[in-house]
Amino acid sequence: MTEAERDRELQVLEADECYRLLGTEQIGRLGVNAEHYPLIFPVNYALDGSIIVIRTDAGTKLGAADHANVTFEVDQIDRGTRAGWSVLVRGLAEEVTAEHRAELVERTHASGVEPWAPGEHGHWMRLIPQQISGRRIVPGRLPPAFEPGAYL
């Protein structure tokens, strides 16, 4: 084991830090059970307080997630330093429809989430967190960019 590997640290993140990190990204992965398998879908999202808002189209993702327990994961990884963080949310997802309170529909639509993928994305989903956890890998001392003999 190298000295840099020994200096590396794994930190468990508090909930407040997990939510702060969720707010820095726009792409996450939604995990649902569908078609006899756990499926994972990349989605873009926004936060409404601690609620995750996703716009999607009709289909497997929406059908499997509506009123179901789901997982949602976001991370950021730096391969060069072998550092990064990951946040995992476990919660209940529900489609927001006209039957919901007007204030909830308005807040959901005001979240600002814009789909990246082409096509119709007229369905709105809210993921209500039940549990959130996160970890961060902090690198140890990094090796020099070049071997010592490369410097004059």
Residue, then its C-alpha position, 0 to 999 in steps of 0.5 A: m500500500t502506498e503512502a497516498e493510499r494510507d492517507r486516503e480517508l472515507q468520510v460519512l456525510e451528514a444529511d445537510e451536506c448530502y442535500r447541499l451536494l444534491g443541489t450542486e448537480q443536475i443529473g442523477r440515477l433513479g432506481v426502480n423495480a420493473e419488468h422483474y428486475p431492478l432498473i436504473f435510469p439516468v434523469n435530470y432533476a431539481l430540488d424543491g427544498s429537500i424534495i427531488v423533482i424529475r420531469t419524464d415521459a410516460g413509460t417504464k420509469l414513470g409507471a414503476a416509480d409512481h407511488a413506489n419506493v425508489t432509490f436515487e443516487v448522485d455522485q461526482i468522481d475525480r479519477g485523477t485524484r481518486a476522490g469523490w462523493s456519492v449521495l443515496v436517497r431512499g424514498l417514495a415517488e409520486e407523479v404530480t397531476a392536476e388532482h394535487r393541490a394547485e400550490l403543489v403543482e405550481r411549486t413542482h413546475a417552478s423547480g426549474v428542472e428542464p429535460w435534456a433528452p428530446g421528446e415530450h416530458g410532460h409528466w412531473m414526479r416528486l421523490i420524497p426522501q425517507q432516508i439520505s446517506g452519503r460518503r466522500i473519499v478524500p485523497g491522501r497526498l498526491p504523487p508528483a505530476f512527473e517523476p523527480g528526474a523530469y525536473l531540471 
